[in-house]
Amino acid sequence: MSYKDVYARWKADPEAFWMEQAEAIDWVKKPSKALWDENAPIYEWFKDGLVNACWNAVDRHVAAGRGPQYAIIYDSPITGRTHKITYSELRNRVATLAGALKAKGIEKGDRVIIYMPMVPEALEAMLACARLGAIHSVVFGGFAAHELAVRIDDAKPKAILAASCGIEPGRVVHYKPLLDAAIEQATHKPDFCVILQREQEVAKMIEGRDFGWHSFQYGAQPADCVPVEGDHPAYILYTSGTTGQPKGVVRPTAGHLVALNWTMKNIFNVDPGEVFWAASDVGWVVGHSYITYGPLVHGNTTVVFEGKPVGTPDAGTFWRVIQDHKVASFFTAPTAFRAIKREDPKGELASQYDLSSLRALFLAGERADSDTILWAQKTLKVPVIDHWWQTESGWPMVANPLGIEELPVKLGSPTVPMPGYDVQILDEGGQPMKPGELGAIAVKLPLPPGTLPTLWNAEARFRKAYLEHFPGYYETGDAGYIDEDGYLYVMARTDDVINVAGHRLSTGAMEEVLAGHQDVAECAVIGVTDALKGQLPLGFLCLNKGTNRPEDEIVRECIGLVREKIGPVAAFKLGCVVNRLPKTRSGKILRATMVKIADSQPFKIPATIDDPEILDEIRLALQGLGYAR
C-alpha cells in the first residue's frame, strides 16, 4: 500500500482507521469507539477503553515469550559503563519499584515527579508510575531549583524520584541540593523522595523524607498493573510557555500507546526485536515517546545513552554506539550532527566503524538545514529523514513514512503529513493559502490520538494558546508553506518571520543559505529593530574547526550569498562570527533571547539554557555591530 493510499484511507474514515490501529495493543476492556467529540473543540480518544501502559511496554512481551530479549541497553561513555536489561528483568525491576511506591501510598491519579539523568532507573521510574496508574512528570535533570519548584507547585506530586547527581563531561551536576532548594521554595511539599545514590556523588539525605533507591524497595511486594481509562493522563510534560509560566502538556494513555506503536513500523521502519536509538533525554518529549514508550510498546530494544555527540570521548561516539549495539534506526537532533560536522568536517571518523546495521537516520527538534542533511547522507550512506513534530503532538506530524513507502527527499522539507494530521497553511484571517505561500502552519481539528487534549489544570490557557486564533484548527506556532506536491516546509517559528520594509521574510531561509557556506558549521539569523525598515536580519556564524581564513572575509561572502540566493529584498548586511550559539539543553537555538539582547530589552535567562555564559559573548558581538547598548 502506498503512502497516498494509507493517508486517503485515514481521511475517508478516521474512526475505522484508528480502531484498526488500536487492535495492535493489549486492552483490559476494548473501547466502544475511537473518537469522543461531544465536548468539541476538546476531543478525546478511546475514552471508555481500559488499558495499562506498563503492561503494553513490558509485561506483554514477557508473556509472549520474549523475556530474554534486551529491552534496554544503557551505554554511558561518561562513566565507562554499559549495562543490558532484558524484558524479564525490566518487568521484575519495575514491578518491585511500583510495589514499594504502592506501599507508601502512591495510587492511580497521584502525581510523581521524576528528576533524573540518562540512566535506566529513569525509565523504570516512568514505567512504575504507569503500572500503578500514577501520573508522572519528568523534569529535566539539573533544572534550576526555582523551575523545579514551579513544576512542584503546578503538579502537586505525592512523591519525587531523583538521583544524587548527573554527570557531564568534566563535571558533576549536584541534583540533590537543587531538589532540596526546590522543595523548600515550593508551597506544595511531597510526602517523600526516593534518591538513586550514584557513586560519583553520595547525597545528604533528610531523615524521614528521603529514602535510598535500593533500601526503599527492599522486601517490597511486586505490584500488578492497574487498568486505567483510555483518556487517563499517562504523564504531564512541561514545555516552556511564553509567559514564563510553564505549560503542562497532558498525554492521554490509550491514544499515545496506539499512535506510538503505529509510528515505530510505519515511520521509523523497525520490527520488534530490532535496536532503536533516540539520542535525546528523558526530560524531553523525544525521551518519553522514543526512548521509553514507543520502542518498548513495539517490542524493540531501546538505547539509553549518557554522553554527548562530541567530547565523550570524541566526535565518533555516535558511530561507536551504532556499531556496538547494531542500531537499525537512529534519531537525534540536527544540532548534534552540526556539532559532529564541526569537529570532523570530512566525516573521517565514521569510516573507522562498522555501521552496516544502520538503515536510516531521523532528525528533528530544529530545522535540518540542507548542508547538514547532505553531510549526513554522504557520511552514513543511508536515508536521512527530517521530520517535524512538537511536545504537544507527542509523535511526528509530518514525516517520510519509511515503513509504508520511502518518498523522494526534498531538502528543507520534513516531507508530508502523517495520517491523523490535516495540515494547512493559513493567512492572518484564517483563510487557506496557495501552494508556495508563506503563512501560519495549522492542523484541522480533531488532532489524532496521542496528542494533547488539554493543559494540566489550565483548559482556558489551552484554548487561548492553541485553538482561539484559528477556530476549527490547532495553531502550531510555526510558519511555512506547502509546495505543489504536498510537501511541507517549516521555515521558522511564527515569531521568527521578520518584516523587512513590508516584506515577510523567513529567517530559516536565510539560515539555509548561510549554512551552505563551506566554512560555516552552524548559524542563526534573528530580526533586529531598525528605524527605517522595521526589522533587519542579522546573522551569527560559527565556523568549522580548523578554519583559518579572516573572519570579516567569511562574513562578506555570506552577505553576498544571501543577496544572491534570496535577493536584495532581504536587506541582509549584518553578520558576525561567534564561537557558539545559546541553546536549550535539547539543542534549540534561543533566537527570541538573542533578539531581546540586540534590542536592549529586559529578558529572563531561560531555565532550559545549556550555558548562560554564552549570552555575554553574544552581547559583545552585538555591541561590535552597534546593538545591545
C-alpha positions as CSV (number, residue, x, y, z in Angstrom):
1,M,0.0,0.0,0.0
2,S,1.4,3.5,-0.9
3,Y,1.5,6.5,1.4
4,K,-1.3,8.1,-0.6
5,D,-3.5,5.1,-0.1
6,V,-2.9,5.0,3.7
7,Y,-3.5,8.7,4.1
8,A,-6.6,8.5,1.9
9,R,-7.9,5.6,4.0
10,W,-7.5,7.6,7.2
11,K,-9.1,10.6,5.6
12,A,-12.1,8.7,4.3
13,D,-12.9,7.0,7.7
14,P,-10.7,8.2,10.6
15,E,-12.9,6.2,13.1
16,A,-12.2,2.9,11.3
17,F,-8.6,3.7,10.7
18,W,-7.8,4.3,14.4
19,M,-10.0,1.4,15.7
20,E,-7.9,-0.8,13.4
21,Q,-4.6,0.6,14.8
22,A,-6.0,0.1,18.4
23,E,-6.1,-3.7,17.7
24,A,-2.3,-3.8,17.9
25,I,-2.2,-3.0,21.6
26,D,-3.5,-5.0,24.6
27,W,-6.7,-3.8,26.2
28,V,-8.2,-4.8,29.6
29,K,-11.5,-3.7,28.0
30,K,-11.7,-2.6,24.4
31,P,-13.1,0.8,23.6
32,S,-16.6,1.0,22.0
33,K,-15.4,3.7,19.6
34,A,-12.3,5.8,18.8
35,L,-13.3,9.5,18.9
36,W,-15.4,11.3,21.5
37,D,-16.3,14.7,20.2
38,E,-19.2,15.7,22.4
39,N,-17.1,18.3,24.1
40,A,-15.5,19.8,20.9
41,P,-13.1,21.5,20.4
42,I,-11.8,19.4,23.4
43,Y,-11.5,15.9,21.8
44,E,-10.8,12.5,23.5
45,W,-9.8,9.1,22.1
46,F,-10.6,5.6,23.2
47,K,-12.2,7.1,26.3
48,D,-14.2,4.1,27.6
49,G,-11.5,1.5,27.0
50,L,-9.4,0.2,29.9
51,V,-5.6,-0.2,29.4
52,N,-2.3,-0.1,31.1
53,A,0.8,1.5,29.6
54,C,3.3,-0.6,31.6
55,W,1.7,-3.9,30.6
56,N,1.9,-2.9,27.0
57,A,5.5,-1.7,27.3
58,V,6.9,-4.6,29.4
59,D,4.7,-7.5,30.6
60,R,3.0,-8.4,27.4
61,H,6.4,-9.1,25.7
62,V,7.4,-11.4,28.6
63,A,4.0,-13.1,28.3
64,A,4.6,-13.6,24.6
65,G,7.9,-15.4,25.3
66,R,10.2,-12.5,24.5
67,G,11.5,-12.2,28.1
68,P,15.2,-12.9,27.2
69,Q,15.3,-10.1,24.6
70,Y,17.1,-7.0,25.7
71,A,14.6,-4.1,26.5
72,I,17.2,-1.5,27.5
73,I,20.9,-1.1,26.6
74,Y,22.5,1.6,28.9
75,D,25.6,3.0,27.3
76,S,27.5,5.6,29.3
77,P,30.8,6.8,27.8
78,I,30.8,9.4,30.7
79,T,31.1,6.7,33.4
80,G,32.5,4.0,31.1
81,R,29.6,1.6,31.9
82,T,27.4,-0.5,29.6
83,H,24.5,-2.4,31.1
84,K,21.9,-4.5,29.3
85,I,18.4,-5.3,30.8
86,T,16.1,-8.0,29.4
87,Y,12.3,-7.6,29.3
88,S,12.0,-10.2,32.1
89,E,14.5,-8.2,34.3
90,L,12.8,-5.0,33.4
91,R,9.4,-6.4,34.4
92,N,10.8,-7.5,37.8
93,R,12.5,-4.2,38.5
94,V,9.5,-2.1,37.6
95,A,7.0,-4.3,39.5
96,T,9.2,-4.1,42.6
97,L,9.6,-0.3,42.4
98,A,5.9,0.0,41.8
99,G,5.2,-2.2,44.8
100,A,7.4,0.0,47.0
101,L,5.6,3.1,45.8
102,K,2.2,1.5,46.4
103,A,3.2,0.6,49.9
104,K,4.0,4.3,50.5
105,G,0.5,5.3,49.3
106,I,1.0,6.0,45.6
107,E,-2.1,5.1,43.7
108,K,-4.0,5.8,40.4
109,G,-4.2,9.6,39.7
110,D,-1.4,10.6,42.1
111,R,1.4,12.7,40.5
112,V,5.1,11.7,40.8
113,I,7.9,14.0,39.7
114,I,11.0,12.3,38.2
115,Y,14.2,14.3,38.3
116,M,16.9,12.1,36.9
117,P,19.8,11.8,34.4
118,M,20.0,9.3,31.5
119,V,20.1,6.1,33.5
120,P,17.8,3.0,33.1
121,E,16.3,3.8,36.5
122,A,14.7,6.9,34.9
123,L,12.7,4.7,32.5
124,E,11.9,2.3,35.4
125,A,10.5,5.2,37.4
126,M,8.3,6.2,34.5
127,L,7.1,2.6,33.9
128,A,6.5,2.0,37.7
129,C,4.2,5.1,37.7
130,A,2.4,3.8,34.6
131,R,2.0,0.4,36.3
132,L,0.1,2.0,39.2
133,G,-1.9,4.5,37.1
134,A,0.1,7.3,38.7
135,I,0.8,10.3,36.5
136,H,4.5,11.0,36.1
137,S,6.1,14.4,35.3
138,V,9.7,14.1,34.3
139,V,11.7,17.3,34.9
140,F,15.0,17.5,33.0
141,G,17.7,16.5,35.5
142,G,19.7,19.5,36.7
143,F,17.0,22.0,36.0
144,A,17.3,25.1,38.3
145,A,15.7,24.9,41.8
146,H,13.2,27.7,41.0
147,E,12.0,26.0,37.8
148,L,11.6,22.7,39.6
149,A,9.7,24.4,42.4
150,V,7.2,26.0,39.9
151,R,6.6,22.5,38.5
152,I,6.1,21.0,42.0
153,D,3.5,23.6,42.8
154,D,1.7,23.0,39.5
155,A,1.7,19.2,39.5
156,K,1.5,18.8,43.3
157,P,3.3,15.4,43.4
158,K,2.9,13.0,46.3
159,A,6.5,11.8,45.7
160,I,9.7,12.8,43.9
161,L,12.1,10.2,42.4
162,A,15.5,11.7,41.8
163,A,19.2,10.9,41.5
164,S,22.1,12.3,43.7
165,C,23.7,13.8,40.6
166,G,24.1,13.9,36.8
167,I,27.4,13.7,35.1
168,E,28.5,16.0,32.3
169,P,31.9,15.9,30.5
170,G,34.4,17.1,33.2
171,R,31.9,17.9,35.9
172,V,29.3,16.5,38.3
173,V,25.9,18.2,38.4
174,H,24.6,18.2,42.0
175,Y,20.9,17.3,41.8
176,K,20.1,16.8,45.4
177,P,20.9,20.3,46.6
178,L,18.8,21.6,43.7
179,L,15.9,19.3,44.8
180,D,16.2,20.3,48.4
181,A,16.1,24.0,47.5
182,A,13.1,23.5,45.2
183,I,11.1,21.7,47.9
184,E,12.0,24.5,50.3
185,Q,10.8,27.1,47.8
186,A,7.6,25.3,46.7
187,T,4.3,25.8,48.6
188,H,3.4,22.2,48.0
189,K,5.5,19.6,49.8
190,P,5.8,15.9,48.6
191,D,5.2,13.2,51.1
192,F,8.6,11.5,50.4
193,C,11.5,11.4,48.0
194,V,13.4,8.4,46.7
195,I,17.1,9.1,45.8
196,L,19.3,7.0,43.5
197,Q,22.7,7.4,45.0
198,R,25.3,7.4,42.3
199,E,28.9,6.5,43.1
200,Q,30.1,9.8,41.7
201,E,28.3,11.7,44.4
202,V,26.5,10.4,47.5
203,A,23.9,12.9,48.6
204,K,22.9,14.0,52.1
205,M,19.6,12.5,53.0
206,I,16.8,14.2,55.0
207,E,15.6,11.8,57.8
208,G,12.0,10.8,57.4
209,R,11.5,12.3,54.0
210,D,14.3,10.8,51.8
211,F,14.8,7.1,51.1
212,G,17.6,5.4,49.2
213,W,16.6,3.8,45.9
214,H,17.6,0.2,46.8
215,S,16.7,0.2,50.5
216,F,13.3,1.7,49.7
217,Q,12.5,-1.3,47.5
218,Y,13.9,-3.9,49.9
219,G,11.3,-6.6,50.6
220,A,8.5,-4.8,48.6
221,Q,5.7,-6.9,47.1
222,P,5.7,-6.6,43.3
223,A,2.7,-4.6,42.1
224,D,0.3,-5.7,39.4
225,C,-0.7,-3.4,36.5
226,V,-3.7,-1.1,37.3
227,P,-6.2,-0.7,34.4
228,V,-6.9,3.0,33.6
229,E,-9.4,4.6,31.3
230,G,-8.3,5.4,27.8
231,D,-8.3,9.2,28.5
232,H,-6.5,8.9,31.8
233,P,-3.3,11.0,31.8
234,A,-0.1,8.9,31.4
235,Y,2.0,11.9,32.1
236,I,2.4,15.7,32.3
237,L,5.3,17.2,30.4
238,Y,6.1,20.9,31.0
239,T,7.1,22.9,28.0
240,S,8.2,26.5,28.4
241,G,5.4,29.0,28.0
242,T,5.7,32.5,26.5
243,T,4.6,33.9,29.8
244,G,7.4,32.2,31.7
245,Q,4.8,30.0,33.4
246,P,5.4,26.5,32.0
247,K,2.6,24.7,30.2
248,G,1.8,21.2,31.4
249,V,1.1,19.2,28.3
250,V,-1.2,16.3,29.2
251,R,-0.6,12.9,27.4
252,P,-3.7,10.6,27.4
253,T,-2.7,6.9,28.0
254,A,-4.5,4.9,25.2
255,G,-4.0,7.4,22.4
256,H,-0.3,7.6,22.9
257,L,0.1,3.8,23.0
258,V,-1.8,3.4,19.8
259,A,-0.1,6.2,17.9
260,L,3.4,5.5,19.1
261,N,3.1,1.8,18.2
262,W,1.9,2.7,14.7
263,T,4.9,5.0,14.2
264,M,7.6,2.5,15.1
265,K,7.0,0.5,11.9
266,N,5.2,2.9,9.6
267,I,7.6,5.9,10.1
268,F,10.8,4.5,11.7
269,N,10.6,1.2,9.8
270,V,11.8,-1.1,12.7
271,D,10.5,-4.5,13.5
272,P,10.0,-5.9,17.1
273,G,13.4,-7.2,18.4
274,E,15.5,-4.6,16.5
275,V,17.5,-1.9,18.2
276,F,16.2,1.6,18.1
277,W,18.1,4.6,19.4
278,A,16.9,8.1,20.1
279,A,19.9,10.2,21.3
280,S,17.8,12.6,23.4
281,D,17.0,12.9,27.1
282,V,14.1,11.5,29.2
283,G,13.3,15.1,30.2
284,W,12.2,16.0,26.7
285,V,9.2,14.6,24.7
286,V,11.6,12.6,22.4
287,G,12.7,10.8,25.6
288,H,9.1,9.9,26.5
289,S,8.0,8.9,23.0
290,Y,11.1,7.4,21.5
291,I,13.4,6.3,24.3
292,T,10.7,4.9,26.6
293,Y,7.2,4.2,25.4
294,G,7.4,3.9,21.6
295,P,10.3,1.3,21.3
296,L,9.1,-0.7,24.4
297,V,5.5,-0.9,23.4
298,H,6.5,-2.0,20.0
299,G,8.9,-4.7,21.4
300,N,12.2,-3.0,20.3
301,T,15.4,-2.7,22.2
302,T,16.0,0.9,23.3
303,V,19.4,2.6,23.9
304,V,19.8,4.8,26.9
305,F,22.9,6.9,26.1
306,E,24.6,9.0,28.8
307,G,27.0,11.1,26.8
308,K,27.4,13.9,24.2
309,P,27.8,13.8,20.4
310,V,31.4,15.3,20.9
311,G,33.8,15.1,23.8
312,T,32.8,11.7,25.1
313,P,35.5,11.0,24.1
314,D,35.3,12.4,20.5
315,A,33.1,13.1,17.5
316,G,32.9,9.3,16.7
317,T,31.0,8.3,19.8
318,F,27.6,8.0,17.9
319,W,29.3,5.7,15.4
320,R,30.7,3.5,18.1
321,V,27.2,3.1,19.8
322,I,25.7,2.2,16.4
323,Q,28.4,-0.4,15.8
324,D,28.5,-1.9,19.3
325,H,24.7,-2.3,19.7
326,K,23.8,-2.9,16.0
327,V,21.4,0.1,15.9
328,A,18.9,-0.2,13.0
329,S,17.2,3.2,13.2
330,F,18.7,6.3,14.8
331,F,17.0,9.5,15.8
332,T,18.7,12.7,17.0
333,A,18.7,16.5,16.7
334,P,20.3,18.3,13.7
335,T,22.3,20.3,16.4
336,A,24.1,17.1,17.3
337,F,25.1,16.4,13.7
338,R,26.2,20.0,13.3
339,A,28.5,19.6,16.4
340,I,30.0,16.4,14.9
341,K,30.4,18.0,11.5
342,R,32.2,21.0,13.1
343,E,34.7,18.7,14.8
344,D,35.1,16.3,11.9
345,P,34.2,18.2,8.7
346,K,35.2,15.4,6.4
347,G,33.4,12.7,8.4
348,E,36.6,10.6,8.6
349,L,35.7,9.1,12.0
350,A,32.6,7.3,10.6
351,S,34.8,5.2,8.3
352,Q,36.5,3.7,11.4
353,Y,33.3,1.9,12.5
354,D,31.0,-0.8,11.1
355,L,27.7,1.0,10.5
356,S,26.2,-1.8,8.4
357,S,23.3,-2.3,10.8
358,L,22.0,1.3,10.3
359,R,19.2,1.7,7.8
360,A,18.1,5.3,8.4
361,L,18.8,8.5,10.4
362,F,15.9,10.7,11.6
363,L,16.4,14.3,12.5
364,A,14.0,16.5,14.5
365,G,14.0,19.3,17.1
366,E,15.4,22.1,15.0
367,R,15.2,22.8,11.3
368,A,17.5,20.4,9.5
369,D,19.5,22.6,7.1
370,S,20.3,21.1,3.7
371,D,24.0,21.2,4.3
372,T,23.8,19.0,7.5
373,I,21.5,16.6,5.7
374,L,23.9,16.3,2.7
375,W,26.8,15.8,5.0
376,A,25.0,13.1,6.9
377,Q,23.9,11.3,3.7
378,K,27.5,11.3,2.4
379,T,28.9,10.2,5.7
380,L,26.4,7.5,6.6
381,K,25.2,6.4,3.2
382,V,21.6,5.8,4.4
383,P,18.4,7.8,4.0
384,V,18.5,10.9,6.2
385,I,14.9,11.8,7.2
386,D,13.9,15.2,8.5
387,H,10.6,15.0,10.4
388,W,8.6,17.6,12.3
389,W,6.5,17.4,15.5
390,Q,6.2,19.1,18.9
391,T,5.9,18.3,22.6
392,E,2.2,18.9,22.1
393,S,1.7,16.3,19.4
394,G,3.8,13.6,21.0
395,W,4.6,12.0,17.7
396,P,5.6,13.1,14.2
397,M,3.0,15.3,12.4
398,V,5.0,15.4,9.1
399,A,7.5,12.8,8.1
400,N,8.7,10.4,5.4
401,P,7.0,7.1,6.2
402,L,9.8,4.7,5.5
403,G,7.8,1.7,6.7
404,I,5.0,2.4,4.2
405,E,7.0,3.9,1.3
406,E,10.2,5.8,1.0
407,L,9.2,9.1,-0.6
408,P,11.7,11.2,-2.5
409,V,13.5,13.5,-0.1
410,K,13.3,17.3,-0.8
411,L,16.0,19.2,1.1
412,G,14.5,21.6,3.6
413,S,11.2,19.7,3.9
414,P,10.2,17.1,6.5
415,T,8.1,15.6,3.7
416,V,4.3,15.0,4.1
417,P,1.6,14.9,6.8
418,M,1.0,11.6,8.6
419,P,-2.4,10.0,8.9
420,G,-4.4,12.0,11.6
421,Y,-2.9,15.3,10.6
422,D,-4.7,17.6,8.1
423,V,-2.0,20.2,7.8
424,Q,-2.9,23.6,6.2
425,I,-1.2,27.0,5.7
426,L,-3.4,29.9,6.8
427,D,-3.2,33.7,6.4
428,E,-3.8,36.0,9.4
429,G,-7.5,35.8,8.8
430,G,-7.5,32.0,9.0
431,Q,-8.0,31.5,5.2
432,P,-6.1,28.7,3.4
433,M,-3.2,29.9,1.3
434,K,-2.0,28.8,-2.1
435,P,0.9,26.4,-2.6
436,G,4.2,28.1,-2.1
437,E,2.8,31.0,0.0
438,L,4.3,31.6,3.5
439,G,1.8,31.5,6.3
440,A,0.9,30.0,9.7
441,I,1.0,26.2,9.9
442,A,-2.2,24.9,11.5
443,V,-3.8,21.4,11.8
444,K,-7.5,20.9,11.2
445,L,-9.3,19.6,14.3
446,P,-9.7,17.0,15.7
447,L,-6.0,16.2,16.3
448,P,-5.3,12.4,16.2
449,P,-4.8,10.0,19.2
450,G,-1.8,10.6,21.4
451,T,-1.8,14.4,21.0
452,L,-2.6,16.8,23.9
453,P,-6.3,17.0,24.8
454,T,-5.6,20.0,27.1
455,L,-3.0,21.5,29.5
456,W,-2.8,20.3,33.1
457,N,-5.4,22.3,35.2
458,A,-5.4,25.1,32.5
459,E,-8.1,24.5,29.9
460,A,-8.7,28.2,29.3
461,R,-5.0,28.6,28.7
462,F,-5.0,25.6,26.3
463,R,-7.9,27.1,24.3
464,K,-6.2,30.5,24.2
465,A,-2.7,29.2,23.2
466,Y,-3.8,26.7,20.6
467,L,-7.4,27.0,19.5
468,E,-8.7,30.6,19.5
469,H,-6.6,32.3,16.9
470,F,-7.8,29.9,14.1
471,P,-11.2,28.5,15.1
472,G,-11.5,24.8,14.0
473,Y,-7.7,24.4,13.9
474,Y,-4.8,23.7,16.2
475,E,-2.2,26.5,15.9
476,T,1.3,25.1,15.8
477,G,3.1,28.4,16.3
478,D,5.3,27.6,13.2
479,A,5.3,29.3,9.9
480,G,5.9,27.7,6.5
481,Y,4.4,26.7,3.2
482,I,3.2,23.6,1.3
483,D,4.5,23.0,-2.3
484,E,2.6,21.7,-5.3
485,D,3.4,18.1,-4.3
486,G,2.0,18.5,-0.8
487,Y,5.4,18.7,0.9
488,L,5.6,20.9,3.9
489,Y,8.4,23.4,4.5
490,V,8.7,24.7,8.1
491,M,10.6,27.9,7.8
492,A,10.5,29.4,11.3
493,R,8.6,29.9,14.5
494,T,5.8,32.4,13.7
495,D,7.8,34.9,15.9
496,D,10.9,34.4,13.6
497,V,9.2,35.6,10.4
498,I,10.6,39.1,10.2
499,N,9.1,42.1,8.4
500,V,11.7,44.0,6.4
501,A,10.1,47.1,4.8
502,G,6.7,45.3,4.5
503,H,8.2,42.0,3.1
504,R,7.5,39.0,5.3
505,L,10.8,37.0,5.2
506,S,11.8,33.7,6.8
507,T,14.9,33.7,8.9
508,G,15.0,29.9,8.3
509,A,15.5,30.5,4.5
510,M,18.5,32.8,5.3
511,E,20.0,30.3,7.7
512,E,19.7,27.7,4.9
513,V,21.8,29.8,2.6
514,L,24.4,30.7,5.3
515,A,24.8,27.0,6.3
516,G,25.8,26.3,2.8
517,H,29.0,28.3,3.0
518,Q,32.0,25.9,3.2
519,D,33.4,27.4,6.4
520,V,30.1,27.7,8.4
521,A,29.4,24.9,10.8
522,E,26.3,26.4,12.3
523,C,24.4,29.7,12.2
524,A,21.3,31.6,13.4
525,V,19.5,34.6,11.9
526,I,17.4,37.0,14.0
527,G,15.5,40.1,13.2
528,V,16.7,43.3,14.9
529,T,14.7,46.5,15.2
530,D,15.5,49.1,12.5
531,A,14.1,52.6,12.4
532,L,13.8,52.7,8.7
533,K,12.8,49.2,7.6
534,G,11.1,48.0,10.8
535,Q,13.4,44.9,11.1
536,L,16.7,43.9,9.6
537,P,18.2,40.3,9.6
538,L,21.4,39.7,11.5
539,G,23.4,36.5,11.1
540,F,25.6,34.7,13.7
541,L,28.1,32.3,12.3
542,C,30.0,29.5,14.0
543,L,32.9,28.3,11.8
544,N,34.3,24.8,11.2
545,K,37.2,23.6,13.3
546,G,40.4,24.4,11.5
547,T,39.1,27.3,9.5
548,N,41.9,29.9,9.5
549,R,40.6,32.5,6.9
550,P,39.9,36.1,8.1
551,E,36.5,36.3,9.7
552,D,35.5,39.5,8.0
553,E,36.1,37.9,4.6
554,I,33.8,35.0,5.5
555,V,31.1,37.4,6.8
556,R,31.4,39.4,3.5
557,E,31.0,36.2,1.4
558,C,27.9,35.1,3.5
559,I,26.3,38.5,3.0
560,G,26.9,38.1,-0.8
561,L,25.4,34.6,-0.7
562,V,22.1,35.8,0.8
563,R,21.9,38.6,-1.6
564,E,22.5,36.2,-4.5
565,K,20.1,33.4,-3.3
566,I,17.3,35.4,-1.6
567,G,17.8,38.8,-3.2
568,P,18.3,42.4,-2.1
569,V,14.8,42.4,-0.6
570,A,16.3,40.5,2.4
571,A,18.5,43.6,3.2
572,F,21.0,41.2,4.7
573,K,24.0,43.3,5.7
574,L,24.8,42.4,9.3
575,G,26.8,39.4,10.3
576,C,29.3,38.3,12.9
577,V,31.4,35.3,13.9
578,V,30.8,33.7,17.4
579,N,32.3,30.6,19.0
580,R,28.9,29.1,19.9
581,L,25.2,29.8,19.9
582,P,23.0,30.0,23.0
583,K,20.8,26.8,23.1
584,T,18.4,24.9,25.3
585,R,19.7,21.6,26.5
586,S,17.7,19.9,23.8
587,G,19.6,21.8,21.1
588,K,17.1,24.6,20.2
589,I,18.7,27.9,19.5
590,L,17.4,30.7,21.8
591,R,16.6,33.2,19.0
592,A,14.0,35.1,21.0
593,T,16.5,35.8,23.8
594,M,19.1,37.0,21.2
595,V,16.5,39.4,19.8
596,K,15.9,40.9,23.2
597,I,19.6,41.3,23.9
598,A,20.0,43.0,20.5
599,D,17.1,45.3,21.0
600,S,18.3,46.1,24.6
601,Q,15.1,44.8,26.1
602,P,14.9,43.1,29.5
603,F,14.8,39.3,29.4
604,K,14.7,36.4,31.7
605,I,17.5,33.8,31.2
606,P,15.6,30.7,30.0
607,A,15.6,27.8,32.5
608,T,16.4,25.4,29.7
609,I,19.6,27.2,28.7
610,D,22.7,24.9,28.3
611,D,25.3,27.5,29.3
612,P,24.2,31.1,30.4
613,E,27.8,32.5,29.8
614,I,27.3,32.3,26.1
615,L,24.9,35.2,26.3
616,D,27.8,37.5,27.3
617,E,29.6,36.5,24.2
618,I,26.5,37.2,22.1
619,R,26.1,40.6,23.8
620,L,29.7,41.6,23.0
621,A,29.3,40.5,19.3
622,L,26.2,42.6,19.0
623,Q,27.8,45.6,20.6
624,G,30.5,45.4,18.0
625,L,27.8,45.9,15.4
626,G,26.2,48.8,17.3
627,Y,23.4,46.8,19.0
628,A,22.8,45.7,22.7
629,R,23.6,49.1,24.1
